[in-house]
């Protein structure tokens, strides 16, 4: 039986492991910390193909400079001497054009269209968790603030997705936590949400129940490819302890930490940690639907009887500590827009490092090292695109065929 080692126990890595098992491959999953320990745990849990769009757009050129001077802005870049960071930001900003947005959206649309059915495949196949339909309530304080969001949805529809949008006369019927300051609202349908940590844990449990070995104390120091054309030559990983493990294939799915292992494998696409923050709060009335405040870049979701509030794109190192000022920025942006929400009694304050690429495209496929693959770089869309990424990459590993939906994500581009 073929054997694969998957490095990373987040949504992308575990989905890849699950689908490799579907092909009859024996799997070992390695993680240095634990299941969903990276960006999978505390995110908003949105399964929104209609919002899986390029992060860089033309508004970056007006919003970005202002955000650098506003301590409460969703975009935050620390003022420090860091050539790699500023080089990445320069390349990222260069994609903030209409032409680049359309090019990236065209590349994302095929995988966006497959995303939700991939969740059904997991839950129908024994993953004991759920996904739920929206609607998503989208709120603005002024009519003019809706222009950018409406343009994004129009762009998504233009590229072939179905993202029904309808004006709401009384948004508080669906989202009672919105205050009267929210004067304009829409509902976005045909999208879903989940509770990310329980779902990823259920996926891990299913992978283990089907025979995988899951090690959550295994920090990988190096990945080596096999020898092309040499029968019996296996790929391998070397742990920080010095232990070497061999397999027919290795998948690096370590999110924002990918460059540490992938650079020596010929993957030169930069990956920068775009850190997101979240916390959960109690509400006077139960939260039943996700809420999005585009002008503030704040995404909210019902989560285990509370309301999860998430936001911020902070460009720092993936292992830097939580910055309390970013939590406060979300509170400051939210306080006047919500009612019946206990922002002063927060639970589960969290920061997670999302893997962002300059061109807004994931990194999925074979590296230069024989038998070694990578899967990551999804930016803010690792949860929604994780299962379908795992499915299509597993197919490539087993059959050698690259599905058209992941062709634009070539790690060697």
Secondary structure, 3 states (H helix, E strand, C coil): CCEEEEECCCHHHHHHHHHHHHCCCEEEEECCCCCCCCCCCCCCCEECHHHCCCCCCCCHHHHHHHHHHCCCCCEEECCCCCHHHHHHHHHHHHCCCHHHHHHHHHHHHHHHHHHHHHHHHHHHCCCCCCCEECCEEEEECCHHHHHHHHHHHHHHHHCCCCCCEEECCCHHHCCCCECCCCCEEEEECCCEECCHHHHHHHHHHHHHHCCCEEECCCCEEEEECCCCCCCCCCEEEEECCCCEEEECEEEECCHHHHHHHHHHHCCCCCCEEEEEEEEEECECCCCCCCEEEHHHCEEEEEECCEEEEEEEEEECCCCCCCCHHHHHHHHHHHHHHECCECCCCCEEEEEEEEEECCCCCCEEEECCCCCEEEEECCHHHHHHHHHHHHHHHHHHHHHCCCCHHHHHHCCCC
